[in-house]
């Protein structure tokens, strides 16, 4: 009984150390995540394997598109910063930070978003800015 408890505690601490040491990446799910969701959806329609296959393909496509966009952003970053070192993921993140783009989008966010209050300027200053 004592040996079983020691082994369980040892395995639990090893798993905790492994999980804590892994690098967290903000990539789309991929085959397993989308495949599991597709299998659940397919199960409800009595097509579990078809749903899992479609989910897996969708996940692979989404991850491919994400990585392609990251490579494009890294290429743009290299054009602005020749000789920069790092992986394409690091360069894409740096490009996002510099250009304030939203993740998953290559277009800059619009300045007038709904719900954001912009301070009103007096009428005399508004007329001067238009000239």
MODELLER restraints for C-alpha pairs under 7 A, 6 or more apart:
rsr = mdl.restraints
at = mdl.atoms
rsr.add(forms.Gaussian(group=physical.xy_distance, feature=features.Distance(at['CA:27:A'], at['CA:63:A']), mean=6.76, stdev=0.5))
rsr.add(forms.Gaussian(group=physical.xy_distance, feature=features.Distance(at['CA:28:A'], at['CA:62:A']), mean=6.52, stdev=0.5))
rsr.add(forms.Gaussian(group=physical.xy_distance, feature=features.Distance(at['CA:28:A'], at['CA:63:A']), mean=5.44, stdev=0.5))
rsr.add(forms.Gaussian(group=physical.xy_distance, feature=features.Distance(at['CA:29:A'], at['CA:59:A']), mean=6.12, stdev=0.5))
rsr.add(forms.Gaussian(group=physical.xy_distance, feature=features.Distance(at['CA:30:A'], at['CA:56:A']), mean=6.89, stdev=0.5))
rsr.add(forms.Gaussian(group=physical.xy_distance, feature=features.Distance(at['CA:30:A'], at['CA:59:A']), mean=4.05, stdev=0.5))
rsr.add(forms.Gaussian(group=physical.xy_distance, feature=features.Distance(at['CA:30:A'], at['CA:60:A']), mean=5.00, stdev=0.5))
rsr.add(forms.Gaussian(group=physical.xy_distance, feature=features.Distance(at['CA:30:A'], at['CA:63:A']), mean=5.80, stdev=0.5))
rsr.add(forms.Gaussian(group=physical.xy_distance, feature=features.Distance(at['CA:31:A'], at['CA:55:A']), mean=6.92, stdev=0.5))
rsr.add(forms.Gaussian(group=physical.xy_distance, feature=features.Distance(at['CA:31:A'], at['CA:56:A']), mean=3.99, stdev=0.5))
rsr.add(forms.Gaussian(group=physical.xy_distance, feature=features.Distance(at['CA:31:A'], at['CA:57:A']), mean=6.60, stdev=0.5))
rsr.add(forms.Gaussian(group=physical.xy_distance, feature=features.Distance(at['CA:31:A'], at['CA:59:A']), mean=4.81, stdev=0.5))
rsr.add(forms.Gaussian(group=physical.xy_distance, feature=features.Distance(at['CA:31:A'], at['CA:60:A']), mean=5.45, stdev=0.5))
rsr.add(forms.Gaussian(group=physical.xy_distance, feature=features.Distance(at['CA:32:A'], at['CA:56:A']), mean=6.44, stdev=0.5))
rsr.add(forms.Gaussian(group=physical.xy_distance, feature=features.Distance(at['CA:34:A'], at['CA:55:A']), mean=4.63, stdev=0.5))
rsr.add(forms.Gaussian(group=physical.xy_distance, feature=features.Distance(at['CA:34:A'], at['CA:56:A']), mean=5.46, stdev=0.5))
rsr.add(forms.Gaussian(group=physical.xy_distance, feature=features.Distance(at['CA:34:A'], at['CA:58:A']), mean=6.84, stdev=0.5))
rsr.add(forms.Gaussian(group=physical.xy_distance, feature=features.Distance(at['CA:34:A'], at['CA:59:A']), mean=5.10, stdev=0.5))
rsr.add(forms.Gaussian(group=physical.xy_distance, feature=features.Distance(at['CA:35:A'], at['CA:52:A']), mean=4.38, stdev=0.5))
rsr.add(forms.Gaussian(group=physical.xy_distance, feature=features.Distance(at['CA:35:A'], at['CA:53:A']), mean=6.33, stdev=0.5))
rsr.add(forms.Gaussian(group=physical.xy_distance, feature=features.Distance(at['CA:35:A'], at['CA:55:A']), mean=4.11, stdev=0.5))
rsr.add(forms.Gaussian(group=physical.xy_distance, feature=features.Distance(at['CA:35:A'], at['CA:56:A']), mean=4.18, stdev=0.5))
rsr.add(forms.Gaussian(group=physical.xy_distance, feature=features.Distance(at['CA:36:A'], at['CA:52:A']), mean=6.13, stdev=0.5))
rsr.add(forms.Gaussian(group=physical.xy_distance, feature=features.Distance(at['CA:37:A'], at['CA:55:A']), mean=6.67, stdev=0.5))
rsr.add(forms.Gaussian(group=physical.xy_distance, feature=features.Distance(at['CA:38:A'], at['CA:51:A']), mean=4.34, stdev=0.5))
rsr.add(forms.Gaussian(group=physical.xy_distance, feature=features.Distance(at['CA:38:A'], at['CA:52:A']), mean=4.57, stdev=0.5))
rsr.add(forms.Gaussian(group=physical.xy_distance, feature=features.Distance(at['CA:38:A'], at['CA:54:A']), mean=6.57, stdev=0.5))
rsr.add(forms.Gaussian(group=physical.xy_distance, feature=features.Distance(at['CA:38:A'], at['CA:55:A']), mean=4.48, stdev=0.5))
rsr.add(forms.Gaussian(group=physical.xy_distance, feature=features.Distance(at['CA:39:A'], at['CA:48:A']), mean=4.78, stdev=0.5))
rsr.add(forms.Gaussian(group=physical.xy_distance, feature=features.Distance(at['CA:39:A'], at['CA:49:A']), mean=6.38, stdev=0.5))
rsr.add(forms.Gaussian(group=physical.xy_distance, feature=features.Distance(at['CA:39:A'], at['CA:51:A']), mean=4.75, stdev=0.5))
rsr.add(forms.Gaussian(group=physical.xy_distance, feature=features.Distance(at['CA:39:A'], at['CA:52:A']), mean=4.12, stdev=0.5))
rsr.add(forms.Gaussian(group=physical.xy_distance, feature=features.Distance(at['CA:40:A'], at['CA:48:A']), mean=6.84, stdev=0.5))
rsr.add(forms.Gaussian(group=physical.xy_distance, feature=features.Distance(at['CA:41:A'], at['CA:51:A']), mean=6.37, stdev=0.5))
rsr.add(forms.Gaussian(group=physical.xy_distance, feature=features.Distance(at['CA:42:A'], at['CA:48:A']), mean=4.26, stdev=0.5))
rsr.add(forms.Gaussian(group=physical.xy_distance, feature=features.Distance(at['CA:42:A'], at['CA:50:A']), mean=6.59, stdev=0.5))
rsr.add(forms.Gaussian(group=physical.xy_distance, feature=features.Distance(at['CA:42:A'], at['CA:51:A']), mean=4.25, stdev=0.5))
rsr.add(forms.Gaussian(group=physical.xy_distance, feature=features.Distance(at['CA:42:A'], at['CA:52:A']), mean=7.00, stdev=0.5))
rsr.add(forms.Gaussian(group=physical.xy_distance, feature=features.Distance(at['CA:66:A'], at['CA:104:A']), mean=6.95, stdev=0.5))
rsr.add(forms.Gaussian(group=physical.xy_distance, feature=features.Distance(at['CA:70:A'], at['CA:88:A']), mean=6.71, stdev=0.5))
rsr.add(forms.Gaussian(group=physical.xy_distance, feature=features.Distance(at['CA:70:A'], at['CA:89:A']), mean=6.20, stdev=0.5))
rsr.add(forms.Gaussian(group=physical.xy_distance, feature=features.Distance(at['CA:70:A'], at['CA:92:A']), mean=5.22, stdev=0.5))
rsr.add(forms.Gaussian(group=physical.xy_distance, feature=features.Distance(at['CA:71:A'], at['CA:88:A']), mean=5.80, stdev=0.5))
rsr.add(forms.Gaussian(group=physical.xy_distance, feature=features.Distance(at['CA:73:A'], at['CA:92:A']), mean=4.91, stdev=0.5))
rsr.add(forms.Gaussian(group=physical.xy_distance, feature=features.Distance(at['CA:73:A'], at['CA:95:A']), mean=6.35, stdev=0.5))
rsr.add(forms.Gaussian(group=physical.xy_distance, feature=features.Distance(at['CA:74:A'], at['CA:88:A']), mean=5.21, stdev=0.5))
rsr.add(forms.Gaussian(group=physical.xy_distance, feature=features.Distance(at['CA:74:A'], at['CA:91:A']), mean=4.83, stdev=0.5))
rsr.add(forms.Gaussian(group=physical.xy_distance, feature=features.Distance(at['CA:74:A'], at['CA:92:A']), mean=4.63, stdev=0.5))
rsr.add(forms.Gaussian(group=physical.xy_distance, feature=features.Distance(at['CA:77:A'], at['CA:91:A']), mean=6.26, stdev=0.5))
rsr.add(forms.Gaussian(group=physical.xy_distance, feature=features.Distance(at['CA:77:A'], at['CA:95:A']), mean=5.68, stdev=0.5))
rsr.add(forms.Gaussian(group=physical.xy_distance, feature=features.Distance(at['CA:78:A'], at['CA:84:A']), mean=6.51, stdev=0.5))
rsr.add(forms.Gaussian(group=physical.xy_distance, feature=features.Distance(at['CA:101:A'], at['CA:107:A']), mean=6.65, stdev=0.5))
rsr.add(forms.Gaussian(group=physical.xy_distance, feature=features.Distance(at['CA:101:A'], at['CA:108:A']), mean=5.17, stdev=0.5))
rsr.add(forms.Gaussian(group=physical.xy_distance, feature=features.Distance(at['CA:101:A'], at['CA:109:A']), mean=6.34, stdev=0.5))
rsr.add(forms.Gaussian(group=physical.xy_distance, feature=features.Distance(at['CA:102:A'], at['CA:109:A']), mean=6.99, stdev=0.5))
